[in-house]
């Protein structure tokens, strides 16, 4: 079989949620947007719900409706993008809770779905989503009169604990919610690790559930194992791959493996990347192409049948570093071709 195997450890995922939940001063939700960070919403959502998660966050209403079909009635499903103009039917029928981001969204929600649950998102300095201080001051009484289920904001620099933006946003959020009688939420994974003053009533772990930084104590969730299609001897002076970017300086043994940028192995990783044959590191040679990658296996005692890109020997964040990116991008880029195995 030439299809790479993507193993997803649901037990590790669940343990990561339980540990982050135990760290929280209040309760922990679970962020499962983008098809559960590329790992498959149905299986991930069921595992987290079984572990005790009762509050979930998605990016858009369509994701929320798909999640409701998986989880059924009961769990709260909140939508970061709020109440968009075409979302009313989905929000009502799937019982979603939009995080309202503006006066337009607030008026739309109150007029279209009076009495339907909602939350409020505040902008405390990230300048991405949410109401700024002046807008919130003008709408605060109206919003609180309708009893929001949650008031939240999002930290911009939580993965850098010493960044002054963290304390600045914490103060801003505290000021904007002073005297508010509604549940509050500021921290995602990084915010949880900053300390209890960032936790409030609800924390929203995302990347930490899936084994990514900054949660260094997370159990690995993903193992990506790629089959070897062919191995050949390459003489001194011969090249490998497109554009002749790698030339053999000594007699080499090169494996061609069955994955590429169509599978989310970013082309920008290039010659920085390496894989593992058991405990032995082997480097990528030549350019990563759509479906294949060349790997130098010269130093191995025997030819491998498969090579590991993500797993026990290197994390998703290590792999992300090969392309100067972050683990989020690697996880959410993992292609549909993989044979997904849930363990």
QUIVENPE-V702040 format. One line per field, one symbol per residue. phi: phi as a letter, one per 30 degrees, with the letter a starting at -180 (. if undefined). psi: psi as a letter, one per 20 degrees, with the letter a starting at -180 (. if undefined). A space follows every 50 residues. Layout:
BEGIN
phi = ???
psi = ???
END
This chain:
BEGIN
phi = .cddcccbddddeddddddddddddccccbcbdhhhhicjeedddddddd dkdbbbbbdbddddddddddcidkddbccedicddccedddddcidcddd cadddddeddddbeideabbcccckdhbbjddedddedcedddddchdda bbbbddbddbeddddddddeddddddceidcaebbbcceddeddkddcdh dbcbdbeddcjcdcddddddccbcccdddabbdbdejdcbidihdbbdcb ebccccccaaddcideeddhdddbbbchccdbddbiddcdbbbcbdcedd dbddcabccbldcadddddeddchbbeeddedceddddddbcb
psi = pjpqpoponhggghhgghghhhhqhcrpapokrlllkjioggggggghgh iipipqprgrhhhgghhhhghaqfqpoqohibnrhjiggggghilqoqnp irhghgggghhhmpiqqrrppqojihlfqrprgggghhigggghhjmqiq prapphkhinhjpihghghgggggghjpjpmqqqphpbghhgihrhiigb hpqmpehhhjjrqjnhjqpphppoppqpgqpqpprpiqrpaqjlipppir pqopppqmrbiijjnphigcihqrapodjpppqqqaqpagiqpppokhiq hqpqhrqpgpbhhprhhgghhhjlbqhghggiiprihqopop.
END
